Amino acid sequence: MPLRALAASTTRRASALPEVPTFAKAGLPGYDVGLWTGFFVRKGTPSPVIATLRQAIVKGRTPEFEEKLKSAFVDPLVIPEADLVRWTDESAARWQAVSRELGLQAD
C-alpha cells in the first residue's frame, strides 16, 4: 500500500516533497516538530580548534553530500554560531513546557 504524505512537520516544506504543505498551511498553525543534529564542543574549547572543526564541516558539505541528505528527507540548515545558543535554549524551553503540560518525568 503506498503512503501519502499529508504535511511537513516543520515550518518549512521538505525540499524532497515540495508539493506537500506544512501543517500550518494544512490548517494546524503552530505545529513545528523537527529533528536536528548539531556539532557541539566543550565550553572553553580553544577558538583555533573550533575554527578547524567548522572548516572541516564546511568542506564536507559537498553538493553530492547535500543531495544524499535531501534524498533522505534531511534539509541541511546551518545556524550561525551566534544564534545557536539562543536556538537550542528556545528548543529546550519549548519541549520542557510540553513535558510539564503532559506531566512527563524523566527516570
N, CA and C of each residue as an Amber inpcrd file, in Angstrom:
protein
   321
   0.8440000  -1.1640000   0.0000000   0.0000000   0.0000000   0.0000000
   0.8970000   1.2370000   0.0000000   0.7400000   2.1350000  -0.9490000
   1.5840000   3.3320000  -0.9830000   1.1990000   4.3020000   0.1340000
   2.1920000   5.0130000   0.5970000   1.9690000   6.0300000   1.6190000
   1.8220000   7.3910000   0.9580000   1.0350000   8.2480000   1.5670000
   0.8550000   9.5970000   1.0460000   1.1520000  10.5740000   2.1700000
   2.0900000  11.4630000   1.9280000   2.4340000  12.4720000   2.9260000
   1.3160000  13.5010000   3.0020000   0.8810000  13.7950000   4.2300000
  -0.1880000  14.7710000   4.4170000   0.3390000  16.1720000   4.6710000
   1.4710000  16.2510000   5.4130000   2.0200000  17.5600000   5.7380000
   3.4470000  17.4090000   6.2480000   4.2140000  18.4730000   6.0870000
   5.5670000  18.5350000   6.6470000   5.4410000  18.9830000   8.0930000
   6.2080000  18.3670000   8.9730000   6.0510000  18.6430000  10.4110000
   6.8090000  19.8770000  10.8950000   7.5040000  20.5410000  10.0110000
   8.2310000  21.7520000  10.3920000   7.5760000  22.9690000   9.7400000
   8.1470000  24.1260000   9.9880000   7.5670000  25.3550000   9.4370000
   7.9440000  25.5790000   7.9770000   8.8340000  24.7230000   7.4700000
   9.2320000  24.8210000   6.0530000   8.8810000  23.5280000   5.3420000
   8.5160000  23.6350000   4.0840000   8.2620000  22.4420000   3.2830000
   9.5560000  21.6540000   3.1140000   9.4350000  20.3490000   2.9960000
  10.5970000  19.4980000   2.7600000  10.9990000  19.6230000   1.2950000
  12.2740000  19.8380000   1.0300000  12.7170000  20.0050000  -0.3530000
  12.4880000  18.7410000  -1.1750000  12.4830000  17.5840000  -0.5290000
  12.2570000  16.3260000  -1.2530000  10.7820000  16.1500000  -1.6150000
   9.8980000  16.8770000  -0.9440000   8.4550000  16.7890000  -1.2100000
   7.8570000  18.1980000  -1.2840000   8.2500000  18.9720000  -2.2880000
   7.8140000  20.3710000  -2.3340000   6.3110000  20.5560000  -2.4880000
   5.6110000  19.5460000  -2.9900000   4.1610000  19.6630000  -3.1720000
   3.3850000  19.4200000  -1.8760000   4.0480000  18.9040000  -0.8480000
   3.3930000  18.6180000   0.4270000   3.4270000  19.8730000   1.2930000
   2.2540000  20.3280000   1.7560000   2.2230000  21.5590000   2.5590000
   2.7560000  21.3290000   3.9700000   3.0250000  22.4090000   4.6570000
   3.3530000  22.3210000   6.0820000   2.0430000  22.1210000   6.8470000
   2.1350000  21.7350000   8.1190000   0.9210000  21.6040000   8.9260000
   0.1940000  22.9340000   9.0280000   0.9360000  24.0370000   9.1210000
   0.3010000  25.3600000   9.2060000  -0.5510000  25.6150000   7.9540000
   0.0050000  25.3160000   6.7880000  -0.7420000  25.5150000   5.5380000
  -1.9120000  24.5420000   5.4360000  -1.7880000  23.3840000   6.0990000
  -2.8500000  22.3830000   6.0710000  -3.9190000  22.6470000   7.1330000
  -3.7600000  23.7130000   7.9270000  -4.7850000  24.0830000   8.8860000
  -4.4370000  23.8850000  10.3480000  -3.1940000  23.5300000  10.6690000
  -2.7730000  23.3700000  12.0670000  -1.6410000  24.3360000  12.3770000
  -1.9500000  25.6120000  12.5840000  -0.8970000  26.5870000  12.8470000
  -0.1810000  26.3050000  14.1680000   1.0920000  26.6590000  14.2120000
   1.8810000  26.4840000  15.4250000   2.5310000  25.1250000  15.5540000
   2.2770000  24.2390000  14.6170000   2.8540000  22.8950000  14.6650000
   4.2480000  22.9390000  14.0690000   5.2410000  22.6020000  14.8580000
   6.6280000  22.6220000  14.3890000   7.4210000  21.5780000  15.1640000
   7.5360000  20.4010000  14.5830000   8.2670000  19.3110000  15.2140000
   9.2660000  18.7710000  14.2000000  10.5230000  19.0100000  14.4620000
  11.5480000  18.5260000  13.5520000  12.6980000  17.9100000  14.3170000
  13.4580000  17.1250000  13.6380000  14.6670000  16.5400000  14.2110000
  15.8550000  17.3680000  13.7670000  16.8550000  17.4660000  14.6190000
  18.0550000  18.1800000  14.2240000  19.2540000  17.5540000  14.9000000
  20.3710000  17.7650000  14.2900000  21.6390000  17.2830000  14.8120000
  22.6080000  18.4470000  14.7730000  23.4000000  18.5770000  15.7800000
  24.3710000  19.6580000  15.8120000  25.7240000  19.1620000  16.2690000
  26.6890000  19.9730000  16.0300000  28.0470000  19.7010000  16.4970000
  28.3220000  20.6320000  17.6720000  28.6780000  20.0560000  18.7870000
  28.9510000  20.8350000  19.9860000  30.3250000  20.4690000  20.5230000
  30.9470000  21.4230000  21.1670000  32.2290000  21.1790000  21.8210000
  32.1180000  21.6320000  23.2650000  33.0290000  21.1810000  24.0510000
  33.0700000  21.5110000  25.4670000  33.3120000  23.0190000  25.6570000
  32.6480000  23.5930000  26.6510000  32.8700000  25.0020000  26.9620000
  34.3570000  25.2050000  27.2560000  34.9260000  26.2620000  26.7160000
  36.3420000  26.5370000  26.9230000  37.2450000  25.9430000  25.8470000
  36.6520000  25.2580000  24.8530000  37.4630000  24.7310000  23.7510000
  38.1320000  25.9060000  23.0480000  39.4300000  25.8240000  22.8130000
  40.1410000  26.9390000  22.1770000  39.5520000  27.3070000  20.8100000
  39.4980000  28.5820000  20.5410000  38.9510000  29.0830000  19.2730000
  39.5990000  28.4580000  18.0440000  40.9370000  28.2500000  18.0140000
  41.5250000  27.6190000  16.8210000  40.9970000  26.1980000  16.5770000
  40.6990000  25.4690000  17.6460000  40.1420000  24.1180000  17.4930000
  38.7380000  24.2020000  16.9040000  37.9430000  25.1320000  17.4160000
  36.5930000  25.3230000  16.8950000  36.6480000  25.7270000  15.4240000
  37.5550000  26.6230000  15.0860000  37.6910000  27.0710000  13.6920000
  38.0740000  25.9120000  12.7780000  38.9510000  25.0350000  13.2430000
  39.3680000  23.8760000  12.4420000  38.1890000  22.9260000  12.2320000
  37.4180000  22.6830000  13.2790000  36.2440000  21.8170000  13.1570000
  35.2170000  22.4190000  12.2020000  34.9580000  23.7140000  12.3570000
  33.9990000  24.3920000  11.4810000  34.4450000  24.2910000  10.0170000
  35.7260000  24.4960000   9.7820000  36.2600000  24.4220000   8.4130000
  36.0800000  23.0190000   7.8360000  36.3140000  21.9910000   8.6480000
  36.1600000  20.6140000   8.1780000  34.6970000  20.3080000   7.8490000
  33.8030000  20.8100000   8.6700000  32.3760000  20.5800000   8.4270000
  31.9400000  21.2690000   7.1410000  32.3600000  22.5030000   6.9700000
  32.0110000  23.2450000   5.7560000  32.5910000  22.5520000   4.5240000
  33.8110000  22.0810000   4.6180000  34.4640000  21.3920000   3.4950000
  33.7120000  20.1120000   3.1300000  33.1420000  19.4550000   4.1350000
  32.4160000  18.2120000   3.8910000  31.0450000  18.4040000   3.2770000
  30.5740000  19.6300000   3.2370000  29.2480000  19.9070000   2.6740000
  29.3320000  20.0620000   1.1620000  29.6360000  18.9690000   0.5060000
  29.7070000  18.9790000  -0.9480000  28.3010000  18.8880000  -1.5290000
  28.1230000  19.2730000  -2.7850000  26.7980000  19.1230000  -3.4120000
  26.3090000  17.6680000  -3.3800000  27.2250000  16.7250000  -3.5560000
  26.8380000  15.3100000  -3.5310000  26.3200000  14.9070000  -2.1440000
  27.0140000  15.3680000  -1.0990000  26.5970000  15.0570000   0.2600000
  25.2450000  15.6860000   0.5650000  25.0680000  16.9360000   0.1760000
  23.8000000  17.6220000   0.4130000  22.6570000  16.9180000  -0.3220000
  22.9190000  16.4290000  -1.5330000  21.8950000  15.7180000  -2.2890000
  21.5140000  14.4070000  -1.6060000  22.5110000  13.7200000  -1.0400000
  22.2160000  12.4890000  -0.2920000  21.3540000  12.7870000   0.9280000
  21.6510000  13.8730000   1.6200000  20.8350000  14.2640000   2.7620000
  19.4030000  14.5500000   2.3240000  19.2560000  15.3240000   1.2780000
  17.9210000  15.6920000   0.8110000  17.1270000  14.4730000   0.3480000
  17.8050000  13.4980000  -0.2700000  17.1040000  12.2890000  -0.7040000
  16.6400000  11.4550000   0.4880000  17.2290000  11.6970000   1.6550000
  16.8080000  11.0300000   2.8990000  15.8640000  11.9360000   3.6880000
  15.3130000  12.9650000   3.0310000  14.3810000  13.9140000   3.6360000
  15.0210000  14.7220000   4.7620000  16.2950000  15.0310000   4.6000000
  17.0150000  15.8790000   5.5490000  17.3970000  17.1570000   4.8130000
  16.8830000  18.2790000   5.2740000  17.2290000  19.5660000   4.6800000
  18.2760000  20.2260000   5.5640000  19.5130000  20.2840000   5.0830000
  20.5770000  20.8830000   5.9000000  20.2670000  22.3320000   6.2480000
  20.5040000  22.6610000   7.5020000  20.2860000  24.0150000   7.9860000
  21.5240000  24.4090000   8.7740000  22.1270000  25.4920000   8.3860000
  23.2980000  25.9740000   9.1070000  22.8710000  27.1750000   9.9360000
  23.0510000  27.0570000  11.2280000  22.7020000  28.1390000  12.1420000
  23.9990000  28.8220000  12.5530000  24.1020000  30.1220000  12.3270000
  25.3190000  30.8170000  12.7310000  25.6180000  30.5930000  14.2090000
  26.8900000  30.4900000  14.5190000  27.3260000  30.2000000  15.8830000
  26.6750000  31.1290000  16.9060000  26.5560000  32.3990000  16.5610000
  25.9900000  33.3780000  17.4910000  24.5260000  33.0910000  17.8110000
  23.8020000  32.4310000  16.8990000  22.3830000  32.1500000  17.1040000
  22.1280000  30.7720000  17.7050000  23.1400000  29.9160000  17.7220000
  22.9310000  28.5330000  18.1320000  22.5090000  28.3990000  19.5920000
  23.1260000  29.1470000  20.4840000  22.7680000  29.0570000  21.9030000
  21.3080000  29.4760000  22.0960000  20.9110000  30.5880000  21.5020000
  19.5220000  31.0510000  21.6080000  18.5640000  30.0020000  21.0460000
  18.9210000  29.4460000  19.9030000  18.0680000  28.4640000  19.2280000
  17.9060000  27.2070000  20.0830000  18.9910000  26.6980000  20.6540000
  18.8990000  25.4900000  21.4820000  18.1580000  25.7870000  22.7900000
  18.3620000  26.9650000  23.3690000  17.6350000  27.3400000  24.5800000
  16.1260000  27.4050000  24.3190000  15.7400000  27.9970000  23.1920000
  14.3230000  28.0870000  22.8440000  13.7250000  26.7020000  22.6160000
  14.4780000  25.8510000  21.9510000  14.0150000  24.4840000  21.6970000
  13.8330000  23.7260000  23.0070000  14.8030000  23.8330000  23.9000000
  14.7200000  23.1440000  25.1970000  13.5350000  23.6620000  26.0040000
  13.3250000  24.9680000  26.0170000  12.2130000  25.5490000  26.7700000
  10.8650000  25.0670000  26.2290000  10.7650000  24.9780000  24.9140000
   9.5080000  24.5260000  24.3060000   9.1940000  23.0920000  24.7190000
  10.1950000  22.2000000  24.6610000   9.9470000  20.7970000  24.9980000
   9.7910000  20.5910000  26.4970000  10.4180000  21.4380000  27.3070000
  10.1830000  21.3780000  28.7580000   8.7400000  21.7470000  29.0680000
   8.2140000  22.7540000  28.3870000   6.8200000  23.1610000  28.5920000
   5.8730000  22.0350000  28.1810000   6.1460000  21.3950000  27.0650000
   5.3170000  20.2610000  26.6220000   5.3690000  19.1430000  27.6630000
   6.5530000  18.8420000  28.1560000   6.7070000  17.7950000  29.1730000
   5.9170000  18.1160000  30.4350000   6.0070000  19.3750000  30.8890000
   5.2570000  19.7890000  32.0840000   3.7490000  19.6640000  31.8510000
   3.3050000  20.1440000  30.6970000   1.8730000  20.1160000  30.3800000
   1.3390000  18.6910000  30.3450000   2.1510000  17.7610000  29.8670000
   1.7200000  16.3640000  29.7840000   2.0310000  15.5750000  31.0560000
   2.7430000  16.2000000  31.9920000   3.0880000  15.5160000  33.2320000
   4.1690000  14.4620000  33.0600000   5.0230000  14.6510000  32.0610000
   6.0940000  13.6890000  31.8230000   7.2720000  13.9470000  32.7650000
   7.9160000  12.8730000  33.2040000   9.0860000  12.9920000  34.0530000
  10.1630000  12.0270000  33.5770000  11.3870000  12.4550000  33.6380000
  12.4950000  11.5860000  33.2640000  12.8160000  10.6500000  34.4310000
  13.1230000   9.4340000  34.1210000  13.5250000   8.4570000  35.1480000
  15.0230000   8.4010000  35.2620000
